Amino acid sequence: MMMDEKQLQHDVKVVAELEKDLRYISAIIKQKGRELLTDFSITPPQFVALQWLFEEGDMTIGELSNKMYLACSTTTDLIDRMEKKELVMRVKDPKDRRVVRIHLLDIGEKIIDEVIMKRQDYLQGVLNDFTADEVLTLKDNLSRLHSVMRKDKR
């Protein structure tokens, strides 16, 4: 079987280097994010929970557990501590009173906004040596990669 031109372009070595760069970038972003969290009284898992609630809206403990790849009991403990800090609250689902959803409160939303703003400031500084075209090309390529990965069910 003859490889088509596109397959030939994706040299194994290049793909390996790309994977390594993405892994290192992810680790740096994660570490930077943890450093930024020291200004707030929340842990990295609490921040991840806040992000999911911010992006997806109210959800059950089970739904949040699945998103975070945590056991329900671990997520329950996490939410208990976040509730004490008034970051979230449990609310009964109006359509089914047996269902309890976790709702993001104003303080939690404010923390998300501030941390994301600081992350964007950090990235802005890192991108200072890039041209506007390079930044747009990077954004477009990463957006495309993200889109393809979200759709890919392999």
mmCIF file of the C-alpha atoms, coordinates in Angstrom:
data_MODEL
# 
_entry.id   MODEL 
# 
loop_
_atom_site.group_PDB 
_atom_site.id 
_atom_site.type_symbol 
_atom_site.label_atom_id 
_atom_site.label_alt_id 
_atom_site.label_comp_id 
_atom_site.label_asym_id 
_atom_site.label_entity_id 
_atom_site.label_seq_id 
_atom_site.pdbx_PDB_ins_code 
_atom_site.Cartn_x 
_atom_site.Cartn_y 
_atom_site.Cartn_z 
_atom_site.occupancy 
_atom_site.B_iso_or_equiv 
_atom_site.pdbx_formal_charge 
_atom_site.auth_seq_id 
_atom_site.auth_comp_id 
_atom_site.auth_asym_id 
_atom_site.auth_atom_id 
_atom_site.pdbx_PDB_model_num 
ATOM 1   C CA . MET A 1 1   ? 0.000   0.000  0.000  1.00 0.00 ? 1   MET A CA 1 
ATOM 2   C CA . MET A 1 2   ? 1.363   3.403  -1.028 1.00 0.00 ? 2   MET A CA 1 
ATOM 3   C CA . MET A 1 3   ? 1.392   6.167  1.622  1.00 0.00 ? 3   MET A CA 1 
ATOM 4   C CA . ASP A 1 4   ? -0.259  9.356  0.475  1.00 0.00 ? 4   ASP A CA 1 
ATOM 5   C CA . GLU A 1 5   ? 1.563   12.684 0.543  1.00 0.00 ? 5   GLU A CA 1 
ATOM 6   C CA . LYS A 1 6   ? -0.063  13.886 3.784  1.00 0.00 ? 6   LYS A CA 1 
ATOM 7   C CA . GLN A 1 7   ? 1.023   10.756 5.684  1.00 0.00 ? 7   GLN A CA 1 
ATOM 8   C CA . LEU A 1 8   ? 4.596   11.192 4.449  1.00 0.00 ? 8   LEU A CA 1 
ATOM 9   C CA . GLN A 1 9   ? 4.612   14.779 5.773  1.00 0.00 ? 9   GLN A CA 1 
ATOM 10  C CA . HIS A 1 10  ? 3.906   13.598 9.313  1.00 0.00 ? 10  HIS A CA 1 
ATOM 11  C CA . ASP A 1 11  ? 7.336   12.189 10.027 1.00 0.00 ? 11  ASP A CA 1 
ATOM 12  C CA . VAL A 1 12  ? 7.448   10.031 13.178 1.00 0.00 ? 12  VAL A CA 1 
ATOM 13  C CA . LYS A 1 13  ? 10.280  12.134 14.598 1.00 0.00 ? 13  LYS A CA 1 
ATOM 14  C CA . VAL A 1 14  ? 8.370   15.389 14.073 1.00 0.00 ? 14  VAL A CA 1 
ATOM 15  C CA . VAL A 1 15  ? 5.243   13.966 15.722 1.00 0.00 ? 15  VAL A CA 1 
ATOM 16  C CA . ALA A 1 16  ? 7.359   12.754 18.670 1.00 0.00 ? 16  ALA A CA 1 
ATOM 17  C CA . GLU A 1 17  ? 8.875   16.228 19.079 1.00 0.00 ? 17  GLU A CA 1 
ATOM 18  C CA . LEU A 1 18  ? 5.436   17.848 18.819 1.00 0.00 ? 18  LEU A CA 1 
ATOM 19  C CA . GLU A 1 19  ? 4.045   15.533 21.508 1.00 0.00 ? 19  GLU A CA 1 
ATOM 20  C CA . LYS A 1 20  ? 7.015   16.315 23.747 1.00 0.00 ? 20  LYS A CA 1 
ATOM 21  C CA . ASP A 1 21  ? 6.644   20.087 23.238 1.00 0.00 ? 21  ASP A CA 1 
ATOM 22  C CA . LEU A 1 22  ? 2.906   19.937 23.995 1.00 0.00 ? 22  LEU A CA 1 
ATOM 23  C CA . ARG A 1 23  ? 3.564   17.868 27.133 1.00 0.00 ? 23  ARG A CA 1 
ATOM 24  C CA . TYR A 1 24  ? 6.210   20.326 28.358 1.00 0.00 ? 24  TYR A CA 1 
ATOM 25  C CA . ILE A 1 25  ? 4.013   23.338 27.562 1.00 0.00 ? 25  ILE A CA 1 
ATOM 26  C CA . SER A 1 26  ? 1.141   21.722 29.457 1.00 0.00 ? 26  SER A CA 1 
ATOM 27  C CA . ALA A 1 27  ? 3.394   21.089 32.477 1.00 0.00 ? 27  ALA A CA 1 
ATOM 28  C CA . ILE A 1 28  ? 4.640   24.703 32.477 1.00 0.00 ? 28  ILE A CA 1 
ATOM 29  C CA . ILE A 1 29  ? 1.089   26.058 32.253 1.00 0.00 ? 29  ILE A CA 1 
ATOM 30  C CA . LYS A 1 30  ? -0.006  23.746 35.075 1.00 0.00 ? 30  LYS A CA 1 
ATOM 31  C CA . GLN A 1 31  ? 2.921   24.820 37.275 1.00 0.00 ? 31  GLN A CA 1 
ATOM 32  C CA . LYS A 1 32  ? 2.336   28.511 36.514 1.00 0.00 ? 32  LYS A CA 1 
ATOM 33  C CA . GLY A 1 33  ? -1.332  28.032 37.361 1.00 0.00 ? 33  GLY A CA 1 
ATOM 34  C CA . ARG A 1 34  ? -0.404  26.480 40.708 1.00 0.00 ? 34  ARG A CA 1 
ATOM 35  C CA . GLU A 1 35  ? 1.899   29.404 41.477 1.00 0.00 ? 35  GLU A CA 1 
ATOM 36  C CA . LEU A 1 36  ? -0.939  31.829 40.721 1.00 0.00 ? 36  LEU A CA 1 
ATOM 37  C CA . LEU A 1 37  ? -3.257  29.911 43.075 1.00 0.00 ? 37  LEU A CA 1 
ATOM 38  C CA . THR A 1 38  ? -1.022  30.712 46.044 1.00 0.00 ? 38  THR A CA 1 
ATOM 39  C CA . ASP A 1 39  ? -2.571  34.215 45.969 1.00 0.00 ? 39  ASP A CA 1 
ATOM 40  C CA . PHE A 1 40  ? -5.967  32.601 46.644 1.00 0.00 ? 40  PHE A CA 1 
ATOM 41  C CA . SER A 1 41  ? -7.078  30.261 49.388 1.00 0.00 ? 41  SER A CA 1 
ATOM 42  C CA . ILE A 1 42  ? -7.897  27.340 47.095 1.00 0.00 ? 42  ILE A CA 1 
ATOM 43  C CA . THR A 1 43  ? -6.155  24.135 46.047 1.00 0.00 ? 43  THR A CA 1 
ATOM 44  C CA . PRO A 1 44  ? -5.489  23.099 42.423 1.00 0.00 ? 44  PRO A CA 1 
ATOM 45  C CA . PRO A 1 45  ? -8.325  20.495 42.469 1.00 0.00 ? 45  PRO A CA 1 
ATOM 46  C CA . GLN A 1 46  ? -10.716 23.150 43.818 1.00 0.00 ? 46  GLN A CA 1 
ATOM 47  C CA . PHE A 1 47  ? -9.688  25.432 40.970 1.00 0.00 ? 47  PHE A CA 1 
ATOM 48  C CA . VAL A 1 48  ? -10.315 22.670 38.426 1.00 0.00 ? 48  VAL A CA 1 
ATOM 49  C CA . ALA A 1 49  ? -13.784 22.125 39.899 1.00 0.00 ? 49  ALA A CA 1 
ATOM 50  C CA . LEU A 1 50  ? -14.483 25.872 39.735 1.00 0.00 ? 50  LEU A CA 1 
ATOM 51  C CA . GLN A 1 51  ? -13.375 25.932 36.093 1.00 0.00 ? 51  GLN A CA 1 
ATOM 52  C CA . TRP A 1 52  ? -15.744 23.097 35.144 1.00 0.00 ? 52  TRP A CA 1 
ATOM 53  C CA . LEU A 1 53  ? -18.652 24.804 36.895 1.00 0.00 ? 53  LEU A CA 1 
ATOM 54  C CA . PHE A 1 54  ? -17.735 28.145 35.299 1.00 0.00 ? 54  PHE A CA 1 
ATOM 55  C CA . GLU A 1 55  ? -17.548 26.662 31.786 1.00 0.00 ? 55  GLU A CA 1 
ATOM 56  C CA . GLU A 1 56  ? -20.406 24.137 31.932 1.00 0.00 ? 56  GLU A CA 1 
ATOM 57  C CA . GLY A 1 57  ? -22.773 25.513 34.563 1.00 0.00 ? 57  GLY A CA 1 
ATOM 58  C CA . ASP A 1 58  ? -24.398 23.671 37.466 1.00 0.00 ? 58  ASP A CA 1 
ATOM 59  C CA . MET A 1 59  ? -23.789 19.929 37.609 1.00 0.00 ? 59  MET A CA 1 
ATOM 60  C CA . THR A 1 60  ? -24.219 17.010 39.957 1.00 0.00 ? 60  THR A CA 1 
ATOM 61  C CA . ILE A 1 61  ? -21.400 15.542 42.049 1.00 0.00 ? 61  ILE A CA 1 
ATOM 62  C CA . GLY A 1 62  ? -21.409 12.533 39.696 1.00 0.00 ? 62  GLY A CA 1 
ATOM 63  C CA . GLU A 1 63  ? -21.057 14.705 36.590 1.00 0.00 ? 63  GLU A CA 1 
ATOM 64  C CA . LEU A 1 64  ? -18.267 16.759 38.173 1.00 0.00 ? 64  LEU A CA 1 
ATOM 65  C CA . SER A 1 65  ? -16.527 13.566 39.358 1.00 0.00 ? 65  SER A CA 1 
ATOM 66  C CA . ASN A 1 66  ? -16.519 12.234 35.793 1.00 0.00 ? 66  ASN A CA 1 
ATOM 67  C CA . LYS A 1 67  ? -15.115 15.489 34.391 1.00 0.00 ? 67  LYS A CA 1 
ATOM 68  C CA . MET A 1 68  ? -12.347 15.550 37.009 1.00 0.00 ? 68  MET A CA 1 
ATOM 69  C CA . TYR A 1 69  ? -11.646 11.787 36.921 1.00 0.00 ? 69  TYR A CA 1 
ATOM 70  C CA . LEU A 1 70  ? -12.213 11.536 40.681 1.00 0.00 ? 70  LEU A CA 1 
ATOM 71  C CA . ALA A 1 71  ? -14.265 9.191  42.854 1.00 0.00 ? 71  ALA A CA 1 
ATOM 72  C CA . CYS A 1 72  ? -17.628 10.629 43.925 1.00 0.00 ? 72  CYS A CA 1 
ATOM 73  C CA . SER A 1 73  ? -16.545 10.460 47.582 1.00 0.00 ? 73  SER A CA 1 
ATOM 74  C CA . THR A 1 74  ? -13.429 12.537 46.799 1.00 0.00 ? 74  THR A CA 1 
ATOM 75  C CA . THR A 1 75  ? -15.513 15.087 44.895 1.00 0.00 ? 75  THR A CA 1 
ATOM 76  C CA . THR A 1 76  ? -18.023 15.248 47.759 1.00 0.00 ? 76  THR A CA 1 
ATOM 77  C CA . ASP A 1 77  ? -15.208 16.089 50.204 1.00 0.00 ? 77  ASP A CA 1 
ATOM 78  C CA . LEU A 1 78  ? -13.871 18.688 47.756 1.00 0.00 ? 78  LEU A CA 1 
ATOM 79  C CA . ILE A 1 79  ? -17.311 20.316 47.426 1.00 0.00 ? 79  ILE A CA 1 
ATOM 80  C CA . ASP A 1 80  ? -17.798 20.259 51.231 1.00 0.00 ? 80  ASP A CA 1 
ATOM 81  C CA . ARG A 1 81  ? -14.598 22.308 51.672 1.00 0.00 ? 81  ARG A CA 1 
ATOM 82  C CA . MET A 1 82  ? -15.524 24.652 48.805 1.00 0.00 ? 82  MET A CA 1 
ATOM 83  C CA . GLU A 1 83  ? -18.982 25.191 50.296 1.00 0.00 ? 83  GLU A CA 1 
ATOM 84  C CA . LYS A 1 84  ? -17.406 26.219 53.619 1.00 0.00 ? 84  LYS A CA 1 
ATOM 85  C CA . LYS A 1 85  ? -15.352 28.817 51.714 1.00 0.00 ? 85  LYS A CA 1 
ATOM 86  C CA . GLU A 1 86  ? -18.578 30.024 50.026 1.00 0.00 ? 86  GLU A CA 1 
ATOM 87  C CA . LEU A 1 87  ? -17.213 29.256 46.543 1.00 0.00 ? 87  LEU A CA 1 
ATOM 88  C CA . VAL A 1 88  ? -20.116 26.949 45.644 1.00 0.00 ? 88  VAL A CA 1 
ATOM 89  C CA . MET A 1 89  ? -23.441 25.821 47.044 1.00 0.00 ? 89  MET A CA 1 
ATOM 90  C CA . ARG A 1 90  ? -25.625 22.771 46.680 1.00 0.00 ? 90  ARG A CA 1 
ATOM 91  C CA . VAL A 1 91  ? -29.032 23.464 45.122 1.00 0.00 ? 91  VAL A CA 1 
ATOM 92  C CA . LYS A 1 92  ? -31.962 21.153 44.513 1.00 0.00 ? 92  LYS A CA 1 
ATOM 93  C CA . ASP A 1 93  ? -32.837 20.699 40.843 1.00 0.00 ? 93  ASP A CA 1 
ATOM 94  C CA . PRO A 1 94  ? -36.205 22.428 40.265 1.00 0.00 ? 94  PRO A CA 1 
ATOM 95  C CA . LYS A 1 95  ? -37.232 19.678 37.788 1.00 0.00 ? 95  LYS A CA 1 
ATOM 96  C CA . ASP A 1 96  ? -36.351 16.814 40.139 1.00 0.00 ? 96  ASP A CA 1 
ATOM 97  C CA . ARG A 1 97  ? -36.008 17.602 43.856 1.00 0.00 ? 97  ARG A CA 1 
ATOM 98  C CA . ARG A 1 98  ? -34.039 14.352 44.424 1.00 0.00 ? 98  ARG A CA 1 
ATOM 99  C CA . VAL A 1 99  ? -31.193 15.734 42.281 1.00 0.00 ? 99  VAL A CA 1 
ATOM 100 C CA . VAL A 1 100 ? -28.685 18.106 43.892 1.00 0.00 ? 100 VAL A CA 1 
ATOM 101 C CA . ARG A 1 101 ? -26.536 20.315 41.685 1.00 0.00 ? 101 ARG A CA 1 
ATOM 102 C CA . ILE A 1 102 ? -23.400 22.246 42.539 1.00 0.00 ? 102 ILE A CA 1 
ATOM 103 C CA . HIS A 1 103 ? -23.753 25.955 41.793 1.00 0.00 ? 103 HIS A CA 1 
ATOM 104 C CA . LEU A 1 104 ? -20.843 28.371 41.391 1.00 0.00 ? 104 LEU A CA 1 
ATOM 105 C CA . LEU A 1 105 ? -21.146 31.410 43.690 1.00 0.00 ? 105 LEU A CA 1 
ATOM 106 C CA . ASP A 1 106 ? -19.853 34.935 43.031 1.00 0.00 ? 106 ASP A CA 1 
ATOM 107 C CA . ILE A 1 107 ? -16.645 34.466 45.047 1.00 0.00 ? 107 ILE A CA 1 
ATOM 108 C CA . GLY A 1 108 ? -15.796 31.334 43.043 1.00 0.00 ? 108 GLY A CA 1 
ATOM 109 C CA . GLU A 1 109 ? -16.496 33.126 39.771 1.00 0.00 ? 109 GLU A CA 1 
ATOM 110 C CA . LYS A 1 110 ? -14.335 36.083 40.848 1.00 0.00 ? 110 LYS A CA 1 
ATOM 111 C CA . ILE A 1 111 ? -11.412 33.738 41.588 1.00 0.00 ? 111 ILE A CA 1 
ATOM 112 C CA . ILE A 1 112 ? -11.765 32.105 38.166 1.00 0.00 ? 112 ILE A CA 1 
ATOM 113 C CA . ASP A 1 113 ? -11.820 35.517 36.447 1.00 0.00 ? 113 ASP A CA 1 
ATOM 114 C CA . GLU A 1 114 ? -8.741  36.740 38.332 1.00 0.00 ? 114 GLU A CA 1 
ATOM 115 C CA . VAL A 1 115 ? -6.674  33.576 37.817 1.00 0.00 ? 115 VAL A CA 1 
ATOM 116 C CA . ILE A 1 116 ? -7.536  33.384 34.118 1.00 0.00 ? 116 ILE A CA 1 
ATOM 117 C CA . MET A 1 117 ? -6.629  37.076 33.724 1.00 0.00 ? 117 MET A CA 1 
ATOM 118 C CA . LYS A 1 118 ? -3.256  36.429 35.389 1.00 0.00 ? 118 LYS A CA 1 
ATOM 119 C CA . ARG A 1 119 ? -2.686  33.389 33.142 1.00 0.00 ? 119 ARG A CA 1 
ATOM 120 C CA . GLN A 1 120 ? -3.447  35.519 30.083 1.00 0.00 ? 120 GLN A CA 1 
ATOM 121 C CA . ASP A 1 121 ? -1.035  38.214 31.314 1.00 0.00 ? 121 ASP A CA 1 
ATOM 122 C CA . TYR A 1 122 ? 1.652   35.539 31.693 1.00 0.00 ? 122 TYR A CA 1 
ATOM 123 C CA . LEU A 1 123 ? 1.004   34.227 28.172 1.00 0.00 ? 123 LEU A CA 1 
ATOM 124 C CA . GLN A 1 124 ? 1.003   37.780 26.792 1.00 0.00 ? 124 GLN A CA 1 
ATOM 125 C CA . GLY A 1 125 ? 4.494   38.253 28.222 1.00 0.00 ? 125 GLY A CA 1 
ATOM 126 C CA . VAL A 1 126 ? 5.722   34.939 26.797 1.00 0.00 ? 126 VAL A CA 1 
ATOM 127 C CA . LEU A 1 127 ? 4.382   35.861 23.350 1.00 0.00 ? 127 LEU A CA 1 
ATOM 128 C CA . ASN A 1 128 ? 6.128   39.269 23.273 1.00 0.00 ? 128 ASN A CA 1 
ATOM 129 C CA . ASP A 1 129 ? 8.849   37.941 20.963 1.00 0.00 ? 129 ASP A CA 1 
ATOM 130 C CA . PHE A 1 130 ? 6.301   36.583 18.468 1.00 0.00 ? 130 PHE A CA 1 
ATOM 131 C CA . THR A 1 131 ? 4.919   38.622 15.574 1.00 0.00 ? 131 THR A CA 1 
ATOM 132 C CA . ALA A 1 132 ? 1.167   39.215 15.379 1.00 0.00 ? 132 ALA A CA 1 
ATOM 133 C CA . ASP A 1 133 ? 1.007   36.783 12.422 1.00 0.00 ? 133 ASP A CA 1 
ATOM 134 C CA . GLU A 1 134 ? 2.885   34.099 14.376 1.00 0.00 ? 134 GLU A CA 1 
ATOM 135 C CA . VAL A 1 135 ? 0.477   34.455 17.300 1.00 0.00 ? 135 VAL A CA 1 
ATOM 136 C CA . LEU A 1 136 ? -2.551  34.181 14.984 1.00 0.00 ? 136 LEU A CA 1 
ATOM 137 C CA . THR A 1 137 ? -1.089  31.144 13.201 1.00 0.00 ? 137 THR A CA 1 
ATOM 138 C CA . LEU A 1 138 ? -0.343  29.474 16.547 1.00 0.00 ? 138 LEU A CA 1 
ATOM 139 C CA . LYS A 1 139 ? -3.870  30.206 17.798 1.00 0.00 ? 139 LYS A CA 1 
ATOM 140 C CA . ASP A 1 140 ? -5.475  28.909 14.592 1.00 0.00 ? 140 ASP A CA 1 
ATOM 141 C CA . ASN A 1 141 ? -3.406  25.709 14.588 1.00 0.00 ? 141 ASN A CA 1 
ATOM 142 C CA . LEU A 1 142 ? -4.019  25.003 18.281 1.00 0.00 ? 142 LEU A CA 1 
ATOM 143 C CA . SER A 1 143 ? -7.756  25.685 17.849 1.00 0.00 ? 143 SER A CA 1 
ATOM 144 C CA . ARG A 1 144 ? -7.868  23.278 14.914 1.00 0.00 ? 144 ARG A CA 1 
ATOM 145 C CA . LEU A 1 145 ? -5.929  20.616 16.853 1.00 0.00 ? 145 LEU A CA 1 
ATOM 146 C CA . HIS A 1 146 ? -8.269  21.033 19.834 1.00 0.00 ? 146 HIS A CA 1 
ATOM 147 C CA . SER A 1 147 ? -11.334 20.755 17.612 1.00 0.00 ? 147 SER A CA 1 
ATOM 148 C CA . VAL A 1 148 ? -10.082 17.589 15.909 1.00 0.00 ? 148 VAL A CA 1 
ATOM 149 C CA . MET A 1 149 ? -9.132  16.014 19.247 1.00 0.00 ? 149 MET A CA 1 
ATOM 150 C CA . ARG A 1 150 ? -12.570 16.751 20.741 1.00 0.00 ? 150 ARG A CA 1 
ATOM 151 C CA . LYS A 1 151 ? -14.270 15.017 17.795 1.00 0.00 ? 151 LYS A CA 1 
ATOM 152 C CA . ASP A 1 152 ? -11.841 12.071 17.645 1.00 0.00 ? 152 ASP A CA 1 
ATOM 153 C CA . LYS A 1 153 ? -13.295 9.114  19.577 1.00 0.00 ? 153 LYS A CA 1 
ATOM 154 C CA . ARG A 1 154 ? -10.361 6.719  19.100 1.00 0.00 ? 154 ARG A CA 1 
# 
